[in-house]
Amino acid sequence: MTTRILVIDDEEDYRVIAEEILKSAGWDIKTAQDGEKALAALKDFAPDVILVDWNMPVMDGEDFCRALRSDLRFKGVPVIMLTVKGDVESELEALHFGADDFLAKPFEPKELVSRVKAALRRARPAAST
């Protein structure tokens, strides 16, 4: 079974970069440009991990996380918050509203892949990535 990852970011450059990095790791990727479009995409795409930018128009990462965590189908899906905020207070806030991990932009490709693999291990301990 191929691992599915949803990448949500209003900045096209980051969406494309993340998509290329994650596809090269062998994963199936779907992208959305805001939280609202991402919620709509969940009807046809059940991700194993979600990467979401914090600051976006329409529906930001915080509101997306809250909406996601209120849906029983997606409570256990790991969420990695992507943001230009790199301070401890922001990390704690992201964890408080439902993110499982935090990755500051710009990110290193190897770190992105490693964090996704770690999220998958935590979500599916018996599965190999």
N, C-alpha and C positions, 0 to 999 in steps of 0.2 A: 504494500500500500504506500503510495507516494504521500509524503508530508505536504500539507497545504498551509500556506502562510498568506495572511492578508496584510498588506502594507497600506497604511492610510497617512497621507501627507498632502497638504495643499501645494507644496513646492514640487513642481514636476521634476526638477533635477534630482531631488532626494528620492522621489518615487522610482525614477528610472535607475539610479545608482543602486538602490536597495534591491530592486527587482533583478538586475543583472547579477549582483553578488549572490543573491539567494538562489537564483536559477542555476548558476554555475556550481552550486553545492548540490544540485539535483532535486530541488524542491519545486512544487507547483505553486505559482505565485498569482495572486489577484491583487489589483490595486484600486484605491478609491481616493478622491481628492478632498473628502471631508467626512466627518462622522455620520452625517445623514445618509450619504451615498453608501458608506460602509455597512450601516445597518440594513439597508435595502439589499446589498450584495449577500448578506448572510442568509437570505432566503434560498439562494442557489449554491452557496459555497460555504461549507462547514470547515473553518480553519482549525489547524492544530496549534497555531501560534498567531498572535496579532501584534504587529508593530504599529503604533499610532503616535503621530505628532501631537504635542500638547496644544500648540497655538495654531488654530485653523479657523477660518470663517464658517459660518452656518452652524456647525456643531463641533466644538473643540474636543481635544482628547479627554479632558475631565468628564464632560457630559457624555461622551461616547462610552467611557468606562462605566459610569453609573448606569447607563441604559443597558449595556452588555451584562453587567452583574445582576441586573434585575430580571434577566431572562434565564430561567433554569437550564435551558439547553447549552448556555455558554458560560455558566458560572465557573467551570473548571478550566476554561481555555486560558493559557498564559498570555498576559499582555505585557509587552515591553514598550515603555514610554520613551519616545524620541523627542529631544528638545534641545534648544540652545542654552537652556538654564542648566547650570552645572553645579549649583550649590546644594549643600546638605539639606537645607530647609525645603527646597523644591523636591528633592528626592523623597523626603519623608511625606510631603503632601501628596505626591503621586502614589505612593504606597497606600496612603490613607484612603484615597478614593477608588482604589481597585487595581492599580497597576501591580505587576509582580516583579518587575525589574525596570531599570532606568538606564538609558544610554544617551550621552550627550552628543550633539552634532557639533562639528562634523565627526563622524565615526570612522574607525579603521575597519576595513572589510573583514579582517580576521577576527576582530572583537565582535562584530555583528554576528558572524556565523557561530562563534563560540557561545555567545549569549543565547542564540536561538537553540543550539544543541542542548545547552544547560536547561533551558525552559522545557524542552521536549523530554529530557531525562526526568525532571521533576514531575511533569504531567503524566508520563507513561514510563515508570521505572523499569518495566520488563521489556520495553521496546528498544531496539537499537536504532541509532540515528546515523 
